[in-house]
Amino acid sequence: MTNIEIPPINRVAVTACVVCVVAGAAVSALLRHPAPIVAGALVGLYLLFAIKVVQQWEKVALLRLGKYVGLRGPGLFFIVPVYETLSDYVDQRVRVATVSAESTLTRDTVPVNVDAIVFWLVWNVEKTILEVEDFVAAINMSAQTALRESIGRHQLAQMITEREVMGHELQRILDEKTNPWGITVQSVEIRDVRIPQGLEDAMSRQAQAERERQARIILGQAETEISNSFVQAAAAYAENPVALHLRAMNMLYEAIKEKGAMVIVPSSAVETMGLGGTLATASLGGAKT
């Protein structure tokens, strides 16, 4: 958690204090009297606490006897010590808050550990100073609570595959809560979603089984298509025996065209298709080559 701290006494005030003390010491040495150095030290001490410098990205509230007067900064300004005081310096740059939710149950009762990053900034310093005691702690607590509530509304599969949607939802919830404080939440990013190792192994086995099931379904569909093609081819060959003979001759040719190949064909098939002469011619041709 980040704590807001009042910046240390600035260099301008220290320089003014040193100049006053040195000038008083020089005048005292010249006049041989201690009054100038005492006066210089008092003026330097006053300037040390009266001169304030606020950085370009900061603002601060001025309180006069405890009552809010207005905002000061950025730049150089003066206050009356004791009579006027300053609040904590407020940084208006974009800040980052890291929140986490451990062992939080999802909608389908799965324990998960989730890490998220919240980007936010102060857009109204007056509201932030006057209405919130510790706005940094308020942002961190609100973000952690909202993250746990969001986890409980989503299933595990949604959290893994829809992180951006979950981040937008968290951003909207936090922005509605923090806007009255003068703070706006620019974005929320889900950095990591972790599940127990045993559940991770079970999910891996489930995914592998699903892939095997899909592979078997695709193989079955291919077998069905092949069988349908065979049925259509058988019907076509039944109506045209010459086409069947030509197909058989082509298959035999493909089988014996390689040198040294041997194909055993039943004699009944040879007689039926009248391929005796064809096979003898093919064999003689192979022997000559």
N, C-alpha and C positions, 0 to 999 in steps of 0.2 A: 504494500500500500504506500502511495506517495504522500508525504506530508508537506504542507505549505509552510514555508519559512519566510520570515521577513529578511530581505537582503541585508548584508552588513553595511556599516557606515561607508558611504561612497568616497571615492578618491577626491572628488571636488571639495567636499566638506573637509576632508583631512588636509588638503593643500591650503585651503583658506585658513584653517586653524594654525597651521605651521607658519604661514606668512604673517599672521597677526602676532604670534608669539615672537618670531624673529624680529619683526619691526619694533615691537615693544622693547625687546632686549636692546636693540640698537639705539633707540631713543633714550633708554635708561642709561646706557653707557655714555651717551653724549652729554646728558644733563646731570649725570651722577646722582640719579634719584630713582627709587624703585617703583614709583607710581606708574610710569609708562608700561613697564613689563607686566605689572599686575593687570592694568587695563587691557593690554594686548592679549593676555591669557584669558581674561573673562570674555572678551569679544570673540576670540578664537573658539572657546568652548561653546559659546552660543551658536556660532556658525556651524560648528561640528554637528549639532543636533537640529539646526534649522534648515540646512540645505539638504534637499532630497533630489535624487535622480531616478527616474523611472525609465526602464528600457522600452524600446519601440513596441514590443509585443506584450507589454504589461499595462495594467491600470490598478489604481489603488483608491480606496474611499477615504475622504478626509472627515474626521469627527471632531467637532468643537464642543468640548465639555461633554462628550459622549453622544452628541446629536449629529446625525448625518448631515453634511453640508453639500457634498458633491464628489465627483470623481476627479482625480488628478492623473496627469500623464498622457502620453509619454513625454519625457524631457525633464528639464530642471524647474523646480519650484521651491518655495520657502514655506515653512510652517512656524508657528510660535510654540516652542517647546512647553510641555506641561499643559498649556491651554488647548493646544490642538494635538491630536494623535492620528495615526494612520492605521488602517486595517491591514490584513494580510495582502501581499501583492498577488494579483490574479494574472496568470499566464493565459493569453487568448489564442495561443497556437493550438493546432490539432494535437490531441493527446491519445495515447494508446493504453487501454486497460486489458489485461489478460485475466480471463475468468475460466473456471473449470468446474465441472460437476462430476463427482465420483460416485460410482455404484448407484446411478439413478435409473429407475425402471421406465422403460418405454411403454407405449400403449399396449403392446403385445407382451408385456412383463418380461423384458429382457434387460438385465443390468448392463449399463454401458458407462464408460468414462468419456466425457466430451470436453474438449478444450476449444475456447473461442476467443476472438480478439475484437474489442470494441473501440472504434475510432470516434472521438467526441471532442467538442470544443465549447468554450463559453462565449455566447453571443450577446448576453446582457449582464455586464459585470455588476450593476446595481442590484438586480434580483438575486444573483448568485451570492453576493456578500450579505445582503440583508435578510434573505429568506432561508438560507441553508447554513447550518453550523459548519459541517465538514462535507463539502460537496464531492470531494474525491472519494471518500468512503461511501457516500450515498450512491454514487455511480457504480462502484464495485459491487455493493450489496444488491442493488436493483438489477444489475446485469446477471449476477449469479442466480437470483431468484427467478428472473424471467427465463433464463436458460433451463433451469430445472422444470419449470412449468411447460415450456415448449417441448422438452423431451417427453414428458408424460402425455402430450397430445399427438405425438407422431409414432409410427411404427418404425422398427429397425430398418427395414428396407427403404423407407422414405428418407430417413436420416442419412443413409449411406449414399443414395442416388440423387437426393434433392437438397443438398447442403445450401445451395444459393437461395432456394425458396425459404428454407428455415432461417437463414440469415436475414432476409428481407422482413420476415415476420418479427424476429427479435428486434430489428432496428425500429420498426413501426411501434412496437409495444414500449420500448425504452424511450423513444422520442416523445410519445404522448405523456409519459410520466415525468420526464426531465424538462420539458419546455417551460412549465411554470417556474422552474428554478433558474431560467435564463441559460440553459444548457441544451444543445442539440446533439443528437447521436447521428453521425453521418453514415456509418455502415457498421455491420457486424459480420464477421467472417468465421465460419466453423472451420477450425484448423485441423482437428483430428477427432475421430470417433473410434474408440477402442472397445472391444468386446472380450469376454473371458476366452482363454485359450481353448478350453473344451468345446465351447459353443462354436468357435471359429473352425475347429477340426470337423465338427458335425456338419457345419454349413458347407465346408469343402467337399465332404463325402456326398452330401446331397446334390451339390452342383455336378460332381462327377457322374453320379447315377443318372441325373437328368440328361447329361450329354450322351451317355450310353443309350438311354431310352430313345433319344432323338435319332441316334445312328441306326438303331434297330428298325425304327419306323421308316427311315429313308431307305434302308436295305430292303425291307418288305415291299415298299412301293416300287422299287426298281425291279424286284422279282415279279411283281404283278404285271408291270408294263412289259417285261420280257416274255412272260407266258402269254399275254394277249397278242404280242407280235408273232409268237410261234403258232398260235391258233389261227391267226389270219394267214400266215404263210402256208400252213397245212391245208386250209380251205382252198387257197389259190393253186397249190400243187395238185390237189385232188381233182380239180377241174381241168388241169393241163398237165398230163403225164410227161410230155416232151420237156416242159420246163423243169420238172423234177429230175429227168435224166441229165439235162444240161447242168443243173446245179450239182448233181453227183459227180459228173465228169470234171467239173471245175474244182471240186473239193479234192478229188483224187490227183488231179494235176498239181494242185498246190502242195499236196502231201509228198509227191515223188519228184518234184522238180529239183529239190536239193540233192546234191551228189551224195551217193551212199545211203539215201533214205530207203526204208523198206516199209511197205504198207500191206497188211494182211486184210483181205476182203473176202467175205463168205462167197462161195461159188454160186449160191442161190441168188445173191444180189447181183453178181456179174451176169448170170444168165438172164435175170429179169430185165436188166437195163441194157443187155446186148453190148457189154463193154469188153468182151474177150479180145476182139481184134484191136481195140483201142489200147488196152493195157499192154498187149504184145508189142505193138508199134512203139509205145512210149518206152518199154523196157529195152528194145533194140536200139532206140535212139540214145538212151542213157549209156548203153554199153559202148557204142561207137565214140561218144564224146569222152 
